[in-house]
Amino acid sequence: MLKRYDRQRDILNLLEPNQTRAIADIAKALSVSEETIRRELRVMEEAGTIVRLHGAVRLPPQEIEGPFDLRMQTNVAAKTRIAEAVTKFVSDGDTLFLDSGSTSCFVAKALGEHRQLKIITNSLAVAQAIRKDKGHTLFLAGGELNAAYQSFSDRHAQEFLGGFRPSLSILTVGAVHPEHGLMDHSPSEAIMSRIAYATASRVLLAVDQGKFGRIGLVHTASIKDVDILVTDAPLAPPFQEAFSHAEVVVA
């Protein structure tokens, strides 16, 4: 198994963003047969790691996140199921961090029956979604508003978040890759997530299947940093291996 992942890593290292590479060239560079490379590429394609073409291969395109309002209208059914599953890991009185992802807003809405939560967030949408009649305490990071994310993630927000020790950070992510780990599309939001990973007692990653196998702009964390994964479909084999240490829940 290790040899297989080593070879897949070597294949990825030979690929450049927005360029194709012939299978024959890859086989020659790695001193193996073309059939061996094709077998690896079939596995990698299933995981979403690469895109196969006729006689060639390329990396998947980097995803660009759209405006927050548009993301709130995307994959609504999956995000609703994920949010409901996430609530099972929350107890009354917990201290939570919810990030600025659209799925986090669905989680905030799904927490309606919980009481006395202490909720830390950098998201305006999450803050607005929290029930006001359940005795919750809300801590909202401030600073300069990022209009595209409807959130705060500048130095002031980062310092604010770093002062808390949540019992559970509920985080989203822009891309999940079995080799490259967890990635985001905003450097400042990635820093907020890194702080949340470092300060929380446990980390729950809430992510729909559309994010798996993608490549993001900036590395956020390693897969091993995740304690609980909640997603909406069974994991492909490479991701089963990568998340074998975590509790995995399919909503």
Phi, psi and omega in degrees: 000318180298319179299320179298314181291326175299317181292320178296322176298318180296322177297313180300323181293339180273351184261141178247145178305139175064021177228151176256158177221135182293142178299322179299321179294320180294315180300318179294318182295329183260000177060043175226173182283159177297325179296322176299316179296319180298321178298316179296320182293328177297318178294317182293324178294320178300324179279353182080013183285326180223170174240122180272139175239180179290106178074010183210178183208154175212164174286152173295152179294146175292135180280144174242123182285139177274182179302154184302316182300323178291319179295331177292341179261004184254135178054042185299316182298316180295316182293326178293316178296317179299315182299317179298321179292324180298323185298338180291344179263005182247133176246152177306137179090355181294156171255119187240149163247130174243127183277193188265008179291155180296325178297326178297327177293321175297321177298315181303318179293324183286346180278016189302329183267354177282156183231152172058034176280148171252112189245122177255134179206159172247014185251126175297319182295319177297315180302320181287335183276344183291131177298137183265357186247018184243013176074021179285153172248125184252130174243112184250120177295145179244191182126211179272128184286129170271105188297324182295326182259351186053047186212172175243126181214019180279189184303321181295317179294321180296317178295321178299310182296323182297345179276354183255158176231078182294147174287333179213124170263126178255109190239152172247182182200154181278332184202144177232126183228135184296335179262317188266353175083216185259134184226154176233173182255353179237119179303320182289323177293325177297321177296319177301317180295319179300320178296318180296320176298320186285333189256344185276150174292321177221153178237127174249125177259121180251111189210135178274165188295342179294344182269347185282137180083002180271166176241128179258180183284320189221139179289135181254310184198169174273153178300326181295346179281351182270130177268324183224132175244125175242120182221183190247005179203156179301148182280143171293154185312315180299327180280329173302317179295315184295325183259018184297338181279343190258161170280121184249126179240126176259115184282000000 
